[in-house]
Amino acid sequence: MLDTSREPVPASAESVPAADPPVDEPRGCLFALSQPPLMIFLAVIGALLLMAALHDLYVL
């Protein structure tokens, strides 16, 4: 990532310690939705809601 801070640049690069290697960015919601167990769980919940709605429409 680019350094966009407005701090003054040090006079010599030798006095600055080496920067830590970049850490991995946290994974977001789209990564979580790509997991098969979560998708199976959501599909089961969706199917149960659909069955309940159809039961309310046509049976009751």
NORZI-V647199 format. One record per residue. N is the residue number from 1. PHI is phi in radians with two decimals (none if undefined). OMEGA is omega in degrees with one decimal (999 if undefined). BURIAL is b if it has 16 or more other ideal C-beta (glycine too) atoms within 10 Angstrom, else e. Layout:
BEGIN
n:N phi:PHI omega:OMEGA burial:BURIAL
n:N phi:PHI omega:OMEGA burial:BURIAL
END
This chain:
BEGIN
n:1 phi:none omega:179.7 burial:e
n:2 phi:-1.31 omega:177.1 burial:e
n:3 phi:-1.48 omega:-178.2 burial:e
n:4 phi:-1.90 omega:179.9 burial:e
n:5 phi:-1.23 omega:-178.7 burial:e
n:6 phi:-1.78 omega:178.6 burial:e
n:7 phi:-1.29 omega:179.3 burial:e
n:8 phi:-1.16 omega:-180.0 burial:e
n:9 phi:-1.37 omega:179.1 burial:e
n:10 phi:-1.09 omega:-176.3 burial:e
n:11 phi:-1.14 omega:179.4 burial:e
n:12 phi:-2.24 omega:-179.2 burial:e
n:13 phi:-1.31 omega:-179.0 burial:e
n:14 phi:-1.25 omega:-178.3 burial:e
n:15 phi:-1.39 omega:-178.8 burial:e
n:16 phi:-1.61 omega:178.1 burial:e
n:17 phi:-1.16 omega:-179.4 burial:e
n:18 phi:-1.12 omega:-179.4 burial:e
n:19 phi:-1.28 omega:176.4 burial:e
n:20 phi:-1.15 omega:176.5 burial:e
n:21 phi:-1.13 omega:-177.1 burial:e
n:22 phi:-1.10 omega:178.9 burial:e
n:23 phi:-1.54 omega:178.3 burial:e
n:24 phi:-1.17 omega:178.4 burial:e
n:25 phi:-1.29 omega:178.4 burial:e
n:26 phi:-1.13 omega:-178.5 burial:e
n:27 phi:-1.49 omega:-172.8 burial:e
n:28 phi:-1.72 omega:-173.5 burial:e
n:29 phi:-1.18 omega:-178.8 burial:e
n:30 phi:-1.13 omega:175.5 burial:e
n:31 phi:-1.17 omega:-179.3 burial:e
n:32 phi:-1.14 omega:-179.4 burial:e
n:33 phi:-1.28 omega:179.9 burial:e
n:34 phi:-1.50 omega:-178.9 burial:e
n:35 phi:-1.46 omega:-177.2 burial:e
n:36 phi:-1.02 omega:-179.3 burial:e
n:37 phi:-1.07 omega:179.1 burial:e
n:38 phi:-1.17 omega:179.9 burial:e
n:39 phi:-1.15 omega:177.0 burial:e
n:40 phi:-1.13 omega:178.4 burial:e
n:41 phi:-1.04 omega:-179.5 burial:e
n:42 phi:-1.15 omega:177.8 burial:e
n:43 phi:-1.16 omega:178.6 burial:e
n:44 phi:-1.14 omega:178.7 burial:e
n:45 phi:-1.10 omega:177.9 burial:e
n:46 phi:-1.11 omega:178.5 burial:e
n:47 phi:-1.14 omega:177.6 burial:e
n:48 phi:-1.12 omega:177.5 burial:e
n:49 phi:-1.14 omega:178.2 burial:e
n:50 phi:-1.14 omega:178.8 burial:e
n:51 phi:-1.13 omega:178.3 burial:e
n:52 phi:-1.15 omega:179.4 burial:e
n:53 phi:-1.17 omega:178.2 burial:e
n:54 phi:-1.14 omega:177.4 burial:e
n:55 phi:-1.11 omega:179.0 burial:e
n:56 phi:-1.13 omega:-176.9 burial:e
n:57 phi:-1.27 omega:-167.6 burial:e
n:58 phi:-1.85 omega:-176.0 burial:e
n:59 phi:-1.75 omega:-177.8 burial:e
n:60 phi:-1.40 omega:999 burial:e
END
